[in-house]
Amino acid sequence: MRLCRFCLILGLLVAPKLAVAIGEFECSAEANIGNKYIWSMAAMSDVINTYYGYRCPVNLPEMVKMAEAIKENPRRTSAELRCICAKERIRMTTQRLYVVEKGKPCGTGACVAEPMEACNIFIKDLIKANNRYAVSIRAATRPGTYVQMHSCNSGGRNVPVYKIVNVVPGADNSVYLINSNGRIARATNKTLRNDTFINETAQSENVAAGEIRGIYNNSYIFLTDVTHKVYEMVNSGAGTPFYSIGAAGHLLPGGDYDVKTSWTKQECDPRNFGFRVPGQTDTDAHTNGVIFKGQIITLEQLGHIITGFHQEGSMVSDEMVDSTIAKLQSGKLGENVIRGALVGSVTQPVRPIGTIVGAVGGFAKTPRADEIPSANELRYAAKDQISSERDNSTFISTQTETKEQAFDMARRNMASRYRLPVDKISCSGDCNIVGNDFVTCYYRDAGQSKVVIYQFDDICD
């Protein structure tokens, strides 16, 4: 029977005022003896991020195996985690760990060798990080996302935001507010998925797409509903010959439909789509949360949904769209490729998202980088969903003198057809220069939501 190897007996706090001493033992039995604790995904994030930047020779592929174990089951003994580390044959079990200055090679310069094997040190650091989240860990017994209230202060603005503290994996996507005394209250809104704020890696060198790296524990939730704005983007110019040209430029990285970038340029300004908190890196801000159709979703996820909405109108195959997105994900598209995508959009005016595909898809030498599975799921779900939300018959021949008249007609129709309170329905839309106009009506009440997109002949006669 295989034995776990530990250099020292560690007396380490796993929860306040609770010590655990572990020596050499058989993993198959003794690892499950003793107190099991709820390990914080936020603590795992802290340790992985620290090791990723300042410790070696431990690499990300080794550490994500430990995070995956916590996601699968957060209730484990510390001994069990050590056994997982050993059984995975991770290099941490055989290599001494070094602390390095950023940018310096491992084992040289200011590097300091630790006296214990990396597996032991990793677990020790995880326990320390776990203790920093002691209040939230005690509260976080049910699956869901745990947050604490903060203030976003910038430019004279003071906006309440909610910092991601922890995620307990499971079937529940509830959100819980943790007060300073550790008491919790269930929030009205839920996240789109339980793993909305769990950090899954896209494909990179030696790391497969979908590996778990912890959570986005330096990201925040803005309780701003962006539903109408998103549908305004999707419907702008829809049905016109120039729709595909505009969509191509908007959807490219850095375009205004790339909301993780375009909506994080300004701080603490949700009214003007400035969803950034002072001190955040770009990566932190990209996974800030907003409300879309009654659920909390990250800006990065919202970008996948917007792409899926446009993909529904594409005249090219899903496989070609997948290929293009994988190339964009690789981060190795040069300036000429991006320029080519825009040029291609002009030469193919009837293909909405396909314009990007037509121009970029041919760059066979561009490396692929698979998206995380959840991103592709979101994109395809959005593609199917927007098709079911369209009403292209009720008002297809209707013209109104003002937008407000169209909004009122659409609102009353939706309330009657779906037996919804009319005062809970809001409608928006704009006038296209040519072609039909679209009115988006959105019902939201106590976390429930529904969207209908009505096609009009003209709403600004």
Disulfide bonds with the S-S distance in Angstrom:
Cys4-Cys27 1.83
Cys56-Cys106 2.01
Cys85-Cys119 1.55
Cys152-Cys268 1.96
Cys427-Cys441 2.07
Cys431-Cys460 1.51
